[in-house]
Amino acid sequence: MSNTTSHPTFSSIAQMRKALDSKQVSATELAQAALDRAHATKHLNIFLDINPEATLAQAKEADQRIAEGKQHLLTGIPIAHKDVFVTRQWRTTAGSKMLENYTSPFDATVVEHLKNAGTVNIGKLNCDEFAMGSGNENSAFGPCLNPWDTNAIPGGSSGGSAAAVAAGIVMASTGTDTGGSVRQPSAMCGVSGIKPTYGTVSRFGMIAYGSSLDQAGPIAGSARDLVELLDVISAFDERDSTSIETCDGTPNRQGRVKQAYLDTLASQNAQGSLPLKGLRIGVPKEFFGPGLSADVASAIEAALQQYEALGAERVEISLPRTELSIPAYYVLAPAEASSNLSRYDGVRYGYRAKEYKGLEDMTSRSRSEAFGPEVQRRIMIGTYVLSQGYYDAYYLQAQRIRHLIANDFQAAFATQCDVIMGPVSPNVAKNIGENRDDLTADWLADIFTLGISMAGLPAMSIPCGFGGANGNRPIGLQIIGNYFNEGQILAIADRFQQHTDWHTRKPEIK
């Protein structure tokens, strides 16, 4: 096998699909290659649980479906799941000692949809504990390493999800995005990832961090591959109270995203050599202030110029409350986390302290021993802002700011632009442990992603360059769409990738 990928001849899901259908390779062979690759890259700490028997059993079922001519486009494709999606045959830890040995009696809806399509799960992926973090350094089982530079973080909280794709172990993975946790690791690992409109993908079976913010999204090598994953997992789910039945009049069901993508692509193709003529790209001036590093700014500028060469028009816009997204988010998300994590009490399931005096002491000791420092910090913040005397001053005020931030985006979409573009993060991936003495430094790095999450908008990251001292740390371009426009932004991203090769580059893993 190649030292850069376990699938050296397959640059896309479509190519792998063709090879599977023509019997050039079997799903079992692909699954075994992925398992071998996962073992060979064990030093990157990407996986938290692997079950070869379950994986090969799924691959055998996929081969049977292919033999019977009953395959889906994703049948036999190796993927992996972030360890916040519950699974029956793999442990689900959420990157925490609290759930170190937990195995779910059911599969999350996202897992179920992909399993029904015939994908083959290679295992569960490392993540920040309960998805709280921006670097995958908060995992109770050690940090995941960036395949491009093992001194660097892969981004978080879906760091393992992005690293698994970048390292060539799987063709795609699932992640979750609460404040940027699909987009940021995708940017820092040089892969493509999308956070869809809030409510379009079921949260059932997804371990909650911030319920009004959490949204599942796929990560893959290209925008074209993301279409296939997102199309399968996007559907109304009556088991999820936040699931949306219709998307601006269109039923929320499988096929919606892909059809919108194909329609947008057809419209682009009809315009010949300037496929993006008429597209207005909003560029927020607040995204290009003093805090943006020169290498990221240069890569984003080059990407915007590429879009202009394809016919798009650049429009300067303003999102005046961008800076307020950080304090608002870090009130709202911890508040919801403090409520969601109250269920881990040492009584019903999860970790229980070995020594305690009475029920109250058992709960206190169990939580203090099993939750990591970042989780404890956010629980305490959340409990404080929800407490009597502070609820109005902090929580309600943050909700008002959230509403104003959403209005800023809608004002821009209504009169100025069709999509919004800018950086994902102010800097390339930092070194592991770099901000150890500054407990909130990582929070500031989320400034370009938090507002989109609070507004519930769809957004994605695609590779657009490299930076850092050695020029080997990936940079991502963020593309933000209006509600339910996932198909449109995927087509716009795909058009960029048809004219650039950033997404085809692979790390040399040692």
Helices and strands as residue ranges (DSSP letters): H 13-21, H 27-40, G 42-44, E 47-49, H 52-67, E 78-82, G 97-99, H 109-116, E 120-125, G 129-131, H 159-166, E 172-177, H 183-189, E 192-195, E 215-220, H 223-233, E 246-247, E 250-251, H 256-269, E 280-284, G 285-288, H 294-309, E 313-317, G 322-324, H 325-340, G 341-343, H 358-370, H 373-386, I 391-396, H 397-415, E 419-423, H 441-444, H 450-455, E 459-467, E 473-480, H 486-498, G 502-504
